[in-house]
Amino acid sequence: GVTSRPAPADYASFLSYWEGMLERVLEPTEVACWALAQAKRWPAPFAWMDGPLWLLLRRPVGGGLAWVARGTLGPVVRERLGVRWSPAEERALRGLARGVRILWRMLPRDLRMAHSARAAYRRER
């Protein structure tokens, strides 16, 4: 029941809209800058990880997630946020993406889905 009237008419129109948002509307917020800067200090994502395990994993996991977040931002957004991104990092991120795509194809279908989706498929079978 959601109307599509505000949606751009076609992909070219969407790209024009998107570029305009990036160029003229998007601005760095305190929260966005904080999240990128504090990634290595994020709390444990699960209660069972909190403690010594998370102390060991927090810096590499948080740093890795922040690195992926920085890399998947567009160049205009990175510039606006003052985020540095090198050609070597770009190559490394593209290599990681290739590896994930290959691994994804190798996973059994059930492991490619969230638990709730697997449960729904099981119910329908």
Salt bridges, closest charged atoms under 4 A:
GLU89 OE2 - ARG70 NH2 3.55
GLU90 OE2 - ARG94 NE 3.01
ASP110 OD1 - ARG125 NH2 3.87
